[in-house]
């Protein structure tokens, strides 16, 4: 039983110009989309809160979202994890504390209403409100006032008298997890869920994770390019690099168009795809190098076409078996597992395509340019005179 016969004779290279043109247009559209629309950054990169809840009764993600919105959580992502019978959900939302621009303004206005307030300073990233009054205030009245404005309060600290006169107090806002619990418990005699996990990622940490993830991809590409430069001729290196960049942009397009969350799992998928893509490219490059010695005198496009046909069965079967393992994840996986599997499936398809229609045509183009330069150099040589 054979899916492909041992020797095929498909003319891949004759279609290289239209394939490169289409790829360039698609890549350009994706890059413009990334620059203008941007990714749907997950909590890992944008910062925010992730809460895992397990309900003790059957409930759908739509119902959980409806209850969250009714409780005042309008920008929350609800995702089912595990089997439907487990009734377990991940709720993702921006912000670490309940203090944001809108709520801080309301809280400041409410605190000013207490009277005798001299100054107010809001530290939104850390969820803290510092205030100074000309007369003593009670921590209970401050907490009640801030909570009435719509911001949960974890505690109010009495800092004592200030050196310049007045009395200092510090309000610590509650985390978003507390707001989730309050929102979902509204209208219930008692909470019908338990909180299993709460993860906080601050904006600064998210920015560092994003930068390190991008740096990891760049370092990987540079390392692979150095390896190819040592193993192959110089004209092979740019083709492998272009194929890698093409694959990264195309898979990024999946996240851009689908609006799936772009997070650390996405970086892992991109790094895996980079390795997969260059592996397939190197297999074809190895056969090209062998065939260049075997078919001396043949034009490079013909040699590359022969090499691609020689490795086609191996390329197809490797891609097909890898894709089969992802089908199971796509059927049974949810959340980030499904996103990873789908990104990998897209990467396998475009990685196989780029090895044939991106890496190889660029190698031919560089060879043609080198031959043209050599021809001009020979044409410019003047014959020696006696």
C-alpha positions as CSV (number, residue, x, y, z in Angstrom):
1,X,0.0,0.0,0.0
2,X,1.5,3.3,-1.1
3,X,0.0,6.8,-0.8
4,X,2.6,8.2,-3.2
5,X,4.6,6.1,-5.7
6,X,8.4,6.0,-5.3
7,X,9.1,8.5,-8.0
8,X,7.0,11.4,-8.9
9,X,7.6,14.0,-11.6
10,X,5.6,17.0,-10.6
11,X,6.9,20.4,-11.9
12,X,6.8,22.4,-8.7
13,X,9.4,25.0,-9.7
14,X,7.5,26.3,-12.7
15,X,4.8,27.6,-10.3
16,X,7.3,29.3,-8.0
17,X,6.7,32.9,-9.1
18,X,3.0,32.9,-8.6
19,X,3.4,31.0,-5.3
20,X,5.9,33.6,-4.0
21,X,3.7,36.5,-5.1
22,X,0.6,35.1,-3.3
23,X,2.7,34.4,-0.2
24,X,4.1,37.9,-0.2
25,X,0.6,39.4,-0.5
26,X,-0.8,37.2,2.3
27,X,2.2,37.9,4.6
28,X,1.9,41.7,3.9
29,X,-1.8,41.6,4.8
30,X,-1.1,39.8,8.0
31,X,1.7,42.2,9.0
32,X,-0.6,45.2,8.3
33,X,-3.3,43.5,10.4
34,X,-0.9,43.0,13.3
35,X,0.3,46.6,13.2
36,X,-3.2,48.0,13.0
37,X,-5.5,45.6,14.8
38,X,-3.0,43.7,16.9
39,X,-3.4,40.3,18.7
40,X,-5.9,39.4,21.3
41,X,-3.2,39.3,24.0
42,X,-3.8,36.9,26.8
43,X,-3.3,37.5,30.5
44,X,0.3,36.3,30.1
45,X,1.2,39.3,28.0
46,X,-1.4,41.9,28.7
47,X,-1.6,41.3,32.5
48,X,-4.8,40.5,34.3
49,X,-6.4,37.8,36.4
50,X,-7.3,34.1,35.8
51,X,-9.8,32.4,38.1
52,X,-10.7,28.7,37.9
53,X,-14.1,27.9,39.2
54,X,-15.8,24.5,39.6
55,X,-19.6,24.5,39.9
56,X,-21.5,21.9,41.8
57,X,-24.3,21.7,39.3
58,X,-24.5,21.5,35.4
59,X,-24.0,24.9,33.8
60,X,-22.8,26.1,30.4
61,X,-20.2,28.7,29.6
62,X,-22.9,31.0,28.2
63,X,-24.8,30.9,31.6
64,X,-21.6,31.6,33.5
65,X,-20.9,34.6,31.2
66,X,-24.4,35.9,31.6
67,X,-24.1,35.7,35.4
68,X,-20.8,37.5,35.3
69,X,-22.1,40.3,33.2
70,X,-25.2,40.6,35.4
71,X,-22.8,41.1,38.3
72,X,-20.9,43.9,36.6
73,X,-18.1,41.9,34.8
74,X,-18.6,43.0,31.2
75,X,-15.1,42.2,29.8
76,X,-14.6,38.7,30.9
77,X,-13.6,35.6,28.9
78,X,-15.2,32.3,30.0
79,X,-13.7,29.0,28.9
80,X,-14.8,25.5,29.7
81,X,-11.9,23.2,30.7
82,X,-12.0,19.4,31.1
83,X,-15.1,17.5,30.2
84,X,-18.6,19.0,30.3
85,X,-19.5,16.9,33.3
86,X,-16.8,18.5,35.4
87,X,-18.5,22.0,35.1
88,X,-15.1,23.7,35.5
89,X,-14.4,27.1,33.9
90,X,-11.6,29.5,33.5
91,X,-12.5,33.2,33.7
92,X,-10.0,35.7,32.3
93,X,-10.2,39.4,32.7
94,X,-7.9,42.4,32.5
95,X,-6.6,44.0,35.6
96,X,-5.2,42.6,38.8
97,X,-7.2,44.7,41.3
98,X,-10.6,46.3,41.1
99,X,-9.0,49.7,40.8
100,X,-9.1,51.2,37.3
101,X,-9.5,54.6,35.8
102,X,-13.2,54.7,36.1
103,X,-13.5,53.2,39.5
104,X,-10.6,55.3,40.9
105,X,-12.4,58.5,39.9
106,X,-15.6,57.4,41.6
107,X,-13.6,56.4,44.7
108,X,-11.9,59.8,44.8
109,X,-15.2,61.6,44.5
110,X,-16.7,59.5,47.3
111,X,-13.7,60.0,49.6
112,X,-13.8,63.8,49.0
113,X,-17.4,63.6,50.2
114,X,-16.2,62.5,53.7
115,X,-14.9,66.1,54.3
116,X,-11.6,67.2,55.7
117,X,-9.7,65.4,52.9
118,X,-6.5,67.2,52.1
119,X,-5.1,65.1,49.3
120,X,-5.7,61.8,47.4
121,X,-3.1,59.8,45.5
122,X,-4.1,56.7,43.4
123,X,-1.6,54.0,42.6
124,X,-3.6,51.9,40.1
125,X,-1.0,49.3,39.2
126,X,-0.8,48.2,42.8
127,X,-4.4,48.9,43.7
128,X,-3.7,51.4,46.4
129,X,-5.3,54.8,47.4
130,X,-3.4,57.0,49.7
131,X,-5.2,59.9,51.3
132,X,-4.5,62.6,53.9
133,X,-7.1,64.3,56.0
134,X,-7.0,67.4,58.2
135,X,-9.0,65.6,60.9
136,X,-9.0,61.9,62.0
137,X,-11.2,59.5,60.1
138,X,-12.3,56.0,61.0
139,X,-11.1,53.1,58.8
140,X,-14.6,51.7,58.8
141,X,-16.1,54.9,57.3
142,X,-13.4,55.0,54.6
143,X,-14.0,51.4,53.7
144,X,-17.7,51.8,53.5
145,X,-17.4,54.9,51.4
146,X,-15.0,53.3,48.8
147,X,-17.1,50.1,48.6
148,X,-20.3,52.2,48.1
149,X,-18.5,53.7,45.0
150,X,-18.2,50.3,43.4
151,X,-14.6,49.3,44.4
152,X,-14.1,46.3,46.7
153,X,-11.7,47.0,49.7
154,X,-9.4,44.4,51.1
155,X,-8.3,46.6,54.0
156,X,-7.8,50.2,55.1
157,X,-4.6,51.0,56.9
158,X,-4.2,53.8,59.4
159,X,-0.7,55.2,58.8
160,X,-0.7,57.8,61.6
161,X,0.0,61.5,61.7
162,X,2.0,63.1,58.9
163,X,5.0,65.3,59.6
164,X,3.6,68.2,57.6
165,X,0.3,67.9,59.5
166,X,-2.8,65.8,58.9
167,X,-3.6,62.1,59.1
168,X,-2.6,59.5,56.5
169,X,-4.6,56.4,55.5
170,X,-4.1,53.8,52.9
171,X,-6.9,51.9,51.1
172,X,-6.0,48.5,49.5
173,X,-8.4,47.5,46.8
174,X,-9.6,43.9,46.5
175,X,-8.4,41.7,43.7
176,X,-10.5,40.9,40.6
177,X,-11.0,37.3,42.0
178,X,-13.0,38.7,44.8
179,X,-15.2,40.7,42.3
180,X,-15.7,37.5,40.3
181,X,-16.9,35.6,43.4
182,X,-19.3,38.4,44.4
183,X,-20.6,38.8,40.8
184,X,-21.3,35.1,40.3
185,X,-22.9,34.7,43.8
186,X,-25.5,37.4,43.2
187,X,-29.0,36.0,43.3
188,X,-27.8,32.7,44.8
189,X,-28.8,31.7,48.4
190,X,-25.3,30.4,48.7
191,X,-22.4,30.1,46.2
192,X,-22.8,27.1,44.0
193,X,-19.2,27.0,43.0
194,X,-15.7,26.8,44.5
195,X,-12.6,28.7,43.6
196,X,-9.8,26.3,42.6
197,X,-7.1,28.6,41.4
198,X,-6.4,32.3,41.1
199,X,-3.4,33.6,39.0
200,X,-2.4,37.3,38.8
201,X,0.0,38.7,36.2
202,X,0.9,42.4,36.5
203,X,1.3,44.6,33.4
204,X,5.0,44.9,33.9
205,X,5.5,41.2,34.3
206,X,3.3,40.6,31.2
207,X,5.5,43.0,29.2
208,X,8.6,41.2,30.3
209,X,7.1,37.8,29.3
210,X,6.2,39.2,25.9
211,X,9.6,40.6,25.3
212,X,11.4,37.4,26.4
213,X,9.1,35.3,24.2
214,X,9.9,37.4,21.1
215,X,13.6,37.3,22.0
216,X,13.4,33.5,22.3
217,X,12.1,33.3,18.7
218,X,14.8,35.6,17.4
219,X,17.6,33.7,19.1
220,X,16.2,30.5,17.7
221,X,16.2,31.8,14.2
222,X,19.7,33.2,14.5
223,X,21.0,29.9,15.8
224,X,19.4,27.9,13.0
225,X,20.7,30.4,10.4
226,X,24.3,30.0,11.8
227,X,23.9,26.2,11.6
228,X,22.7,26.3,8.0
229,X,25.5,28.7,7.0
230,X,28.1,26.2,8.3
231,X,26.4,23.1,6.9
232,X,25.4,24.5,3.4
233,X,26.5,27.0,0.9
234,X,25.7,30.7,1.6
235,X,23.0,30.8,-1.0
236,X,21.0,28.2,1.0
237,X,20.8,30.2,4.2
238,X,18.6,33.1,3.2
239,X,16.0,30.6,1.8
240,X,15.7,28.7,5.1
241,X,15.4,32.0,7.0
242,X,12.7,33.3,4.6
243,X,10.8,30.1,5.0
244,X,11.0,30.4,8.8
245,X,9.8,34.0,8.8
246,X,7.0,33.0,6.3
247,X,5.8,30.3,8.6
248,X,5.9,32.5,11.8
249,X,3.9,35.2,10.0
250,X,1.3,32.8,8.6
251,X,0.7,31.1,12.0
252,X,0.5,34.6,13.6
253,X,-2.2,35.3,11.0
254,X,-4.2,32.4,12.5
255,X,-4.2,34.1,15.9
256,X,-5.0,37.5,14.2
257,X,-7.9,36.3,12.2
258,X,-9.4,33.8,14.8
259,X,-8.9,36.3,17.7
260,X,-7.7,33.4,19.8
261,X,-5.7,34.5,22.8
262,X,-2.0,35.1,22.0
263,X,0.0,34.0,25.1
264,X,3.0,31.9,26.2
265,X,1.4,28.8,24.7
266,X,1.3,30.6,21.3
267,X,5.1,31.3,21.6
268,X,5.7,27.6,22.3
269,X,3.7,26.8,19.2
270,X,5.7,29.2,17.1
271,X,9.0,27.9,18.4
272,X,7.9,24.3,17.6
273,X,6.8,25.3,14.1
274,X,10.2,27.0,13.5
275,X,12.0,23.8,14.3
276,X,9.6,21.7,12.2
277,X,9.8,24.0,9.2
278,X,13.6,24.1,9.1
279,X,13.8,20.3,9.6
280,X,11.8,19.8,6.4
281,X,13.8,22.5,4.6
282,X,17.1,20.8,5.5
283,X,15.9,17.4,4.2
284,X,15.2,19.0,0.8
285,X,18.5,21.0,0.9
286,X,20.4,17.8,1.6
287,X,18.9,16.1,-1.4
288,X,19.6,19.2,-3.6
289,X,23.2,19.1,-2.6
290,X,23.5,15.4,-3.4
291,X,21.7,15.9,-6.8
292,X,23.9,18.9,-7.7
293,X,26.9,16.4,-7.7
294,X,24.9,13.7,-9.4
295,X,23.4,15.8,-12.2
296,X,26.3,18.1,-13.1
297,X,25.5,20.4,-16.0
298,X,21.8,20.5,-15.3
299,X,20.3,23.9,-14.5
300,X,19.7,24.4,-10.8
301,X,15.9,24.7,-11.1
302,X,15.7,21.2,-12.7
303,X,18.0,19.8,-10.0
304,X,15.8,21.3,-7.2
305,X,12.7,20.0,-8.9
306,X,14.2,16.5,-8.9
307,X,15.2,16.8,-5.3
308,X,11.7,17.9,-4.2
309,X,10.1,15.0,-6.1
310,X,12.7,12.6,-4.5
311,X,11.7,13.7,-1.0
312,X,8.0,14.3,-1.6
313,X,6.9,10.9,-0.2
314,X,8.9,11.5,3.0
315,X,7.7,15.1,3.4
316,X,4.0,14.1,2.9
317,X,4.1,11.1,5.2
318,X,5.9,13.0,8.0
319,X,3.5,15.9,7.8
320,X,0.5,13.6,7.6
321,X,1.4,11.5,10.6
322,X,2.2,14.6,12.7
323,X,-1.2,16.1,11.7
324,X,-3.0,12.9,12.7
325,X,-1.7,13.3,16.3
326,X,-3.1,16.8,16.3
327,X,-6.5,15.7,15.2
328,X,-7.1,14.0,18.5
329,X,-6.1,17.2,20.4
330,X,-8.5,19.2,18.2
331,X,-11.4,16.8,18.9
332,X,-10.9,16.3,22.6
333,X,-8.8,19.3,23.6
334,X,-10.2,22.6,24.9
335,X,-8.8,26.0,25.7
336,X,-5.1,26.5,25.2
337,X,-4.6,22.9,24.2
338,X,-7.0,23.3,21.2
339,X,-5.3,26.6,20.3
340,X,-1.9,25.0,20.4
341,X,-3.0,22.0,18.2
342,X,-4.7,24.3,15.7
343,X,-1.7,26.6,15.4
344,X,0.5,23.5,14.9
345,X,-1.7,22.2,12.2
346,X,-1.6,25.5,10.4
347,X,2.2,25.5,10.9
348,X,2.6,22.0,9.4
349,X,0.7,22.9,6.3
350,X,2.5,26.2,5.7
351,X,5.9,24.7,6.7
352,X,5.6,22.0,4.1
353,X,4.5,24.6,1.5
354,X,7.4,27.0,2.4
355,X,10.1,24.4,2.1
356,X,9.0,23.9,-1.6
357,X,7.8,27.3,-2.7
358,X,9.7,29.8,-0.5
359,X,13.1,28.3,0.4
360,X,13.8,26.7,-2.9
361,X,12.8,29.6,-5.2
362,X,15.0,32.0,-3.1
363,X,17.9,29.7,-3.6
364,X,17.3,29.7,-7.4
365,X,17.1,33.5,-7.3
366,X,20.4,33.9,-5.4
367,X,22.1,31.5,-7.8
368,X,20.8,33.4,-10.8
369,X,22.0,36.7,-9.3
370,X,25.4,35.2,-8.6
371,X,25.6,33.9,-12.2
372,X,24.6,37.3,-13.6
373,X,27.3,39.1,-11.6
374,X,29.9,36.6,-12.8
375,X,28.7,37.1,-16.4
376,X,29.0,40.9,-16.0
377,X,32.5,40.6,-14.5
378,X,33.6,38.4,-17.4
379,X,32.0,40.7,-19.9
380,X,33.8,43.7,-18.4
381,X,37.3,42.1,-18.7
382,X,39.4,43.6,-21.4
383,X,41.7,41.3,-23.5
384,X,45.4,41.7,-22.8
385,X,47.5,43.5,-25.4
386,X,51.0,42.5,-26.3
